[in-house]
Structures are given as C-alpha cells and as structure tokens.
Amino acid sequence: MRRRWLAALAPLLILAAGPGAAQAPGGPPPTVVVAKPVVKEVVEHDDFTGRFNAVEFVEVRARVTGYLERIHFQDGAVVKKGDLLFTIDRRPYKAALDQAQASLASAQARLNFTTTDLERAQTLSRSGNISEQVTDQRRQASLTAQADVDNATAALRQAQLNYDFTEVRSPITGRISQRNVTEGNIVITDQTMLTTIVSLDPIYFSFPVDERSFLSYQGTLRIGMGATQKEHTVPILIALTGEDKPTRKGRLDFVDNRVDDATGTVLLRATVENPDNFIKPGLFGVISMPASLPYKGVLIPDEAVGTNQDKRIVYVVGDDNTISTRNVRLGPKIDGYRVVRDGLKGDETIVINGLTRVRPGAKVTPERKDLPPTRT
C-alpha cells in the first residue's frame, strides 16, 4: 500500500521541482536564451527635485506720493521694459516743476547782474576810481548768486524727477501680475506696492545636492571650481510635474559657495530656455544631471541578474556551453539596461532568460539573441 502511494506521488514531486529538475539523467541540456552585453558609451545621470525661479523679479512701487490717476495694462499681460504702467496725478508736480524753473530763472538773472557789476568794479579798481572793499563786496555778491543758481538747478532736477516719477514704467520685460491698487486711491512713496513683474525667458531652476554627490561632481565634472566654472558648464534635462521624461534643456551655471548647515546640501542652479513662457516661477520639477564623464559601459537586462545570498550574480556560458557564475557590481539603469560597474568585460555570453534552469558547472543549449542598443 505504501509503495503504491509513493509511486503516485513521484510524478507530482518531479513536476513541482521545475523543468531543470525534471530533466532525466542523460537527457539533452536545458535550452536558455543567451546574448552578449550591450557595450557603448554612456553617461550616468542623477535626479534631483527643485523649483523654478524668475531670473528677474520686481516689486513695482510708487516713487512719489499722490492719487492714482490711470492704469495702462491688463492684469497678467506681458509687458516690455519701459512700458507705461501707472500714472499718478501729475498736476501738483507740474506746478512744483514750473516753480523750480522760475526760481532758476530768477537766480540766473541775479547771477548775470552781479557778474556784470563785478566786472565793472574790477575795471574801476584798476584806475583807482573805486575802493578795494567795494570790489570785494561785489565779488561776494556774484559768488552768492552763483550758489543760488546751483541750488535752483538742483531743485529743478529734483522737481523734474518727481514729475517723471508720476509715470510708473516697467523696469524689465516679463509677465505682470494683477494690480494691487485701483484708480482713485492714494499711493505712498516707496510703500505702496502697485504690482509685481517676473521675467520668464530664460528661467532659473534651483535644486539642492547632497554633500556626497557634490564632492563626486566636483571631482569628475569640475563644477564649483571658481574661475573654471564657465569652461565647465554642464548640460541638464528637466521633467515638469506629470511628465514621464525630461522635456526641457538647460545648462548648470551656478554653484553656491557653501554647504547649508541645516540640510547638509549645496544649492545648484541651471538656466533653462523658456521661449513659450510655459514654465512659471514656483513650479517644481525633476532635474536629470550628469553624474559622470562619458565612458564605455557594459549594459545587461535586469532579468539576467540573479542573487546568491547578498551578492548579485550573472550566469556566463563558456565555449563548451558550460555555465559559470560571475559576481557583479551594478550601477544605474540607462536606456532600459542595467550598468555593470564591475564583474563583466562585455565580451562574455550571458544567460538572459531561463535562469531557473541553470546551475554552475551544468551544460545548456544556448539560443542566441542580439540585444538592441536601446531597450524600450
């Protein structure tokens, strides 16, 4: 009875052990798919999260006090440098300008009179028809008149500035925000913020990098090396929120001069072209930054990697179709493949499918396959 039970159980045990175990002694070797690793020039990339910032940002404030008379823009419009944005009531400042011009004319008339009077006194003094004291008095009057002209000229320039400041113009080209004050309200010098303007093209992308990564970049990419920064600008790619792949190109152009004490990171910044004004300051993104110089890398599919306790291994097929193992040290994923930092030279034939049917020292029937340069 026991023999019949064991006989019935034996086929089930063989099926449960898998195809490799089911191979009868002396049967053909198991068939596996093999290929040579992809060997090509690669550049490793690291990803960091950061935020976009405007290259130029201006808080538009009133430079003279007065009642807001007119607004010349639409909220959210793109304005150019020098465009008229606001007009403050100009009448009081026009009156002050006219008064300053009149004061200058009066001071100039006094200067002309005293200058002529001094010249006459100097002529009479040479002939002895006037005392030296009178000459000195007239010289003093002329110098005083000249000072009055200088004072009136400065007052006129200030009055002209105040009059010009009643027209608030855009200091930069960019997109304007909404108006913060409506017509008819009083605005105060340097206090009332009328609106804000941000530039959009190009735009900055700032992101923090941990200390370990920064030291690696500084050694390999030479970033943050002072005078050499311009000669070593690094191209970057940025993916916006919701994008699977980076769509925006830029160049790293700034490395902060110190490590942040609180976070242990270094602030880096890239300049990104934004011709369609699609990116707005404050948006988040993920930057893909080169982490190495170009080098010839050995790439294999992830499914070709096995495990042996805490090690990663790859099954190599020899010339006689015998299996051996190689311990490998893996890197990042590039073009759909896994980078092998150490353990393979690139000319080996490895098992990429059927790892469960092989073991070291066993023979296999290889089914060869060519791996494409890029794996989708």
C-alpha positions as CSV (number, residue, x, y, z in Angstrom):
1,M,0.0,0.0,0.0
2,R,2.8,2.4,0.9
3,R,4.7,1.6,-2.4
4,R,1.6,2.5,-4.4
5,W,1.3,5.8,-2.5
6,L,5.0,6.7,-3.2
7,A,4.6,5.7,-6.8
8,A,1.7,8.0,-7.3
9,L,3.4,10.9,-5.5
10,A,6.7,10.7,-7.5
11,P,5.4,12.4,-10.7
12,L,4.0,15.2,-8.7
13,L,7.3,15.8,-7.0
14,I,9.1,15.9,-10.3
15,L,6.7,18.5,-11.8
16,A,6.9,20.7,-8.7
17,A,10.7,20.7,-8.8
18,G,10.6,22.6,-12.2
19,P,11.9,22.0,-15.7
20,G,15.6,21.7,-14.7
21,A,14.9,19.1,-12.0
22,A,12.6,17.3,-14.4
23,Q,15.4,16.7,-16.8
24,A,16.1,13.0,-16.8
25,P,19.8,11.8,-16.4
26,G,21.4,11.6,-19.8
27,G,18.7,13.9,-21.4
28,P,19.5,16.9,-23.5
29,P,20.7,20.1,-21.7
30,P,18.0,22.7,-21.0
31,T,17.5,25.5,-23.5
32,V,18.2,29.0,-22.4
33,V,18.3,32.4,-24.1
34,V,21.8,33.9,-24.2
35,A,23.2,37.2,-25.5
36,K,26.3,39.4,-25.3
37,P,26.0,42.5,-23.2
38,V,25.5,45.9,-24.8
39,V,28.7,47.8,-24.8
40,K,28.5,51.5,-25.7
41,E,29.5,55.0,-24.5
42,V,27.2,56.1,-21.7
43,V,26.8,58.9,-19.2
44,E,25.3,58.2,-15.8
45,H,22.6,60.7,-14.5
46,D,21.3,61.6,-11.1
47,D,17.8,63.0,-10.5
48,F,17.1,65.8,-8.0
49,T,13.9,67.7,-7.2
50,G,14.0,71.5,-7.5
51,R,11.9,74.6,-8.2
52,F,11.9,77.2,-11.0
53,N,12.7,80.8,-10.1
54,A,12.5,84.0,-12.2
55,V,15.8,85.4,-13.4
56,E,14.4,88.9,-12.7
57,F,11.7,89.8,-10.2
58,V,10.5,93.3,-9.5
59,E,8.0,94.7,-6.9
60,V,6.7,97.9,-8.6
61,R,6.2,100.6,-6.0
62,A,5.3,104.3,-6.2
63,R,8.3,106.7,-6.1
64,V,6.1,109.8,-5.4
65,T,3.0,110.3,-3.3
66,G,-0.2,111.1,-5.0
67,Y,-3.6,109.9,-6.2
68,L,-3.5,107.1,-8.8
69,E,-5.0,108.6,-11.9
70,R,-4.8,105.8,-14.5
71,I,-3.7,102.2,-15.1
72,H,-2.4,101.3,-18.5
73,F,-2.1,97.5,-18.6
74,Q,-4.2,94.4,-18.4
75,D,-3.7,92.0,-15.5
76,G,-1.4,89.1,-16.5
77,A,-0.2,90.7,-19.7
78,V,3.4,90.5,-21.0
79,V,5.0,94.0,-20.7
80,K,8.2,95.3,-22.2
81,K,10.9,97.3,-20.4
82,G,9.8,101.0,-20.5
83,D,6.1,100.4,-21.0
84,L,3.9,102.8,-19.1
85,L,2.0,101.0,-16.3
86,F,0.5,103.7,-14.0
87,T,0.0,107.4,-14.0
88,I,-0.1,109.3,-10.7
89,D,-1.9,112.7,-10.7
90,R,0.8,115.0,-12.3
91,R,-0.7,118.4,-11.6
92,P,1.0,119.1,-8.2
93,Y,4.3,118.0,-9.5
94,K,3.9,120.0,-12.7
95,A,3.3,123.1,-10.5
96,A,6.4,122.4,-8.5
97,L,8.4,121.9,-11.7
98,D,7.2,125.3,-13.0
99,Q,8.1,126.9,-9.7
100,A,11.6,125.4,-9.8
101,Q,12.1,126.6,-13.4
102,A,11.0,130.2,-12.3
103,S,13.4,130.1,-9.3
104,L,16.2,129.1,-11.6
105,A,15.5,131.9,-14.0
106,S,15.4,134.4,-11.1
107,A,18.7,133.1,-9.7
108,Q,20.3,133.2,-13.2
109,A,19.1,136.8,-13.6
110,R,20.8,137.8,-10.3
111,L,23.9,136.0,-11.3
112,N,24.1,137.9,-14.6
113,F,23.6,141.2,-12.8
114,T,26.2,140.5,-10.1
115,T,28.7,139.2,-12.7
116,T,28.4,142.4,-14.7
117,D,28.6,144.5,-11.6
118,L,31.8,142.7,-10.5
119,E,33.4,143.2,-13.9
120,R,32.6,147.0,-13.7
121,A,34.0,147.2,-10.3
122,Q,37.2,145.4,-11.3
123,T,37.6,147.9,-14.2
124,L,37.2,150.9,-11.9
125,S,39.5,149.4,-9.3
126,R,42.4,149.2,-11.8
127,S,42.0,153.0,-12.4
128,G,41.6,153.8,-8.7
129,N,38.1,155.1,-9.0
130,I,36.6,152.5,-6.6
131,S,37.8,151.1,-3.3
132,E,39.1,147.6,-2.9
133,Q,36.4,146.9,-0.3
134,V,33.6,147.7,-2.8
135,T,35.1,145.3,-5.3
136,D,35.3,142.6,-2.7
137,Q,31.6,143.1,-1.8
138,R,30.6,142.8,-5.4
139,R,32.7,139.6,-5.8
140,Q,30.9,138.1,-2.8
141,A,27.5,139.0,-4.3
142,S,28.5,137.3,-7.5
143,L,29.6,134.1,-5.7
144,T,26.4,134.1,-3.7
145,A,24.4,134.5,-6.9
146,Q,26.3,131.6,-8.4
147,A,25.5,129.4,-5.4
148,D,21.8,130.4,-5.7
149,V,21.9,129.3,-9.4
150,D,23.4,125.9,-8.4
151,N,20.8,125.4,-5.7
152,A,18.0,126.3,-8.1
153,T,19.4,124.0,-10.7
154,A,19.4,121.1,-8.2
155,A,15.9,121.9,-7.1
156,L,14.8,121.9,-10.7
157,R,16.4,118.5,-11.3
158,Q,14.5,117.1,-8.3
159,A,11.3,118.6,-9.4
160,Q,11.8,117.1,-12.9
161,L,12.5,113.7,-11.3
162,N,9.3,113.8,-9.2
163,Y,7.3,114.9,-12.3
164,D,8.8,112.0,-14.3
165,F,8.1,109.5,-11.4
166,T,4.4,110.2,-11.7
167,E,4.6,107.9,-14.8
168,V,5.4,104.4,-13.5
169,R,7.1,102.4,-16.2
170,S,8.2,98.7,-16.3
171,P,11.8,98.3,-15.3
172,I,12.1,94.8,-17.0
173,T,10.4,92.7,-19.7
174,G,8.2,90.0,-18.3
175,R,4.7,89.0,-17.2
176,I,2.9,91.4,-14.9
177,S,0.7,90.3,-12.0
178,Q,-2.6,91.8,-11.1
179,R,-3.0,95.4,-10.0
180,N,-2.9,95.9,-6.2
181,V,-4.4,99.4,-6.2
182,T,-7.3,100.8,-8.2
183,E,-7.7,104.2,-9.7
184,G,-8.5,107.0,-7.3
185,N,-6.6,105.6,-4.3
186,I,-3.6,107.4,-2.8
187,V,-0.2,105.8,-3.2
188,I,2.7,106.5,-0.8
189,T,6.3,106.9,-1.8
190,D,8.3,103.6,-1.5
191,Q,5.5,102.0,0.5
192,T,2.6,101.2,-1.8
193,M,3.3,98.1,-3.9
194,L,1.4,98.5,-7.1
195,T,2.1,95.1,-8.8
196,T,4.9,92.7,-9.5
197,I,6.7,91.6,-12.7
198,V,8.7,88.4,-13.4
199,S,10.8,87.6,-16.3
200,L,10.0,84.2,-18.0
201,D,12.7,83.5,-20.7
202,P,15.1,82.3,-19.7
203,I,14.2,81.0,-16.2
204,Y,16.3,79.6,-13.3
205,F,15.9,76.1,-11.8
206,S,17.4,75.8,-8.4
207,F,18.0,72.4,-6.6
208,P,19.9,71.1,-3.5
209,V,22.5,68.4,-3.9
210,D,23.7,66.3,-1.0
211,E,27.3,66.6,0.1
212,R,28.5,63.2,-1.1
213,S,27.1,63.8,-4.6
214,F,28.5,67.3,-4.8
215,L,32.0,66.1,-3.9
216,S,31.7,63.5,-6.7
217,Y,30.6,66.1,-9.2
218,Q,33.3,68.4,-8.2
219,G,35.9,65.7,-8.8
220,T,34.5,64.4,-12.1
221,L,32.7,67.3,-13.7
222,R,34.8,70.1,-12.1
223,I,31.7,72.0,-11.1
224,G,32.0,74.7,-8.5
225,M,35.7,75.3,-9.2
226,G,35.6,79.1,-9.3
227,A,37.2,80.6,-12.4
228,T,36.8,77.3,-14.3
229,Q,33.0,77.3,-14.0
230,K,32.3,79.0,-17.3
231,E,34.6,76.4,-19.1
232,H,32.8,73.5,-17.5
233,T,29.0,74.3,-17.9
234,V,27.1,71.0,-17.6
235,P,24.0,70.3,-19.8
236,I,20.9,69.2,-17.9
237,L,17.4,67.9,-18.6
238,I,14.3,68.7,-16.6
239,A,10.9,67.0,-16.4
240,L,7.9,69.0,-15.2
241,T,5.4,67.6,-12.8
242,G,3.3,64.9,-14.5
243,E,5.9,64.3,-17.3
244,D,7.5,60.8,-17.6
245,K,10.5,62.0,-19.4
246,P,12.5,65.3,-19.4
247,T,11.4,67.8,-22.0
248,R,13.3,71.0,-21.1
249,K,17.0,71.6,-21.7
250,G,19.3,73.9,-19.8
251,R,22.8,74.3,-18.5
252,L,24.2,74.4,-15.0
253,D,25.6,77.8,-14.4
254,F,25.8,78.4,-10.6
255,V,27.1,76.5,-7.6
256,D,26.7,78.1,-4.1
257,N,29.9,78.9,-2.2
258,R,29.0,77.0,1.0
259,V,27.2,73.9,2.3
260,D,24.0,74.6,4.1
261,D,24.5,73.9,7.8
262,A,20.9,72.9,8.4
263,T,20.4,70.5,5.5
264,G,24.0,69.5,4.6
265,T,23.3,70.3,0.9
266,V,24.8,72.6,-1.7
267,L,22.5,74.8,-3.8
268,L,23.0,74.4,-7.6
269,R,21.2,76.4,-10.3
270,A,20.6,75.9,-14.0
271,T,19.4,78.3,-16.6
272,V,16.6,76.9,-18.8
273,E,15.2,78.3,-22.1
274,N,11.5,79.1,-21.9
275,P,10.6,80.6,-25.3
276,D,6.9,79.6,-25.0
277,N,6.6,81.0,-21.4
278,F,5.1,77.7,-20.4
279,I,7.1,77.4,-17.2
280,K,6.1,79.7,-14.4
281,P,8.3,80.7,-11.4
282,G,7.4,78.5,-8.4
283,L,6.8,75.3,-10.3
284,F,8.5,72.1,-9.2
285,G,10.5,69.8,-11.5
286,V,12.9,66.9,-11.5
287,I,16.3,67.6,-13.0
288,S,18.4,64.9,-14.6
289,M,22.1,65.8,-14.2
290,P,25.2,64.0,-15.5
291,A,26.9,62.1,-12.7
292,S,29.9,61.0,-14.7
293,L,32.0,61.7,-17.7
294,P,31.3,59.7,-20.8
295,Y,32.7,56.2,-20.6
296,K,32.3,52.8,-22.3
297,G,29.7,50.9,-20.2
298,V,28.6,47.3,-20.1
299,L,24.8,47.0,-20.0
300,I,22.7,44.0,-19.4
301,P,18.9,43.4,-18.8
302,D,17.7,43.3,-15.2
303,E,16.3,39.8,-15.8
304,A,19.8,38.5,-16.4
305,V,20.8,39.3,-12.8
306,G,20.5,36.5,-10.2
307,T,21.2,36.5,-6.5
308,N,23.4,34.5,-4.3
309,Q,22.6,35.4,-0.7
310,D,23.6,39.1,-0.5
311,K,25.5,39.1,-3.9
312,R,24.4,39.8,-7.4
313,I,25.5,37.2,-10.0
314,V,25.3,36.7,-13.7
315,Y,25.4,33.3,-15.4
316,V,28.1,33.1,-18.1
317,V,28.1,30.5,-20.9
318,G,31.5,29.2,-21.8
319,D,32.8,28.0,-25.2
320,D,31.7,24.4,-24.3
321,N,28.2,25.7,-23.2
322,T,29.1,25.2,-19.6
323,I,27.6,27.6,-17.0
324,S,29.7,29.6,-14.6
325,T,28.8,32.5,-12.4
326,R,30.3,36.0,-12.1
327,N,29.8,38.3,-9.1
328,V,28.8,41.7,-10.4
329,R,28.5,45.2,-9.0
330,L,25.6,47.1,-10.5
331,G,25.0,50.7,-11.3
332,P,22.1,52.8,-12.5
333,K,19.7,52.0,-15.3
334,I,20.5,53.5,-18.7
335,D,18.5,53.1,-21.9
336,G,16.5,50.3,-20.4
337,Y,19.5,48.3,-19.3
338,R,21.4,47.9,-16.0
339,V,25.0,49.2,-15.9
340,V,27.6,46.7,-14.7
341,R,30.3,48.6,-12.9
342,D,32.4,45.5,-12.1
343,G,32.4,41.8,-13.0
344,L,32.0,41.8,-16.8
345,K,34.2,43.0,-19.6
346,G,31.4,43.0,-22.2
347,D,32.6,40.1,-24.5
348,E,31.0,37.4,-22.4
349,T,27.9,35.4,-23.4
350,I,25.4,35.5,-20.5
351,V,22.0,33.9,-19.8
352,I,19.2,36.5,-20.1
353,N,16.3,34.1,-19.9
354,G,15.9,30.7,-18.2
355,L,18.0,31.4,-15.1
356,T,15.9,28.9,-13.1
357,R,17.1,26.1,-15.4
358,V,20.8,26.6,-15.0
359,R,23.4,25.9,-12.3
360,P,27.2,26.3,-12.2
361,G,29.0,23.5,-13.9
362,A,26.0,22.3,-15.9
363,K,25.7,22.4,-19.7
364,V,23.0,24.2,-21.6
365,T,21.6,24.5,-25.1
366,P,22.1,28.2,-25.9
367,E,19.5,30.1,-28.0
368,R,21.4,33.2,-29.1
369,K,19.8,36.7,-29.3
370,D,21.1,40.1,-30.2
371,L,20.3,42.9,-27.7
372,P,19.3,46.3,-29.3
373,P,21.4,49.3,-28.3
374,T,18.4,50.9,-26.6
375,R,15.6,49.0,-24.9
376,T,12.1,50.4,-24.8
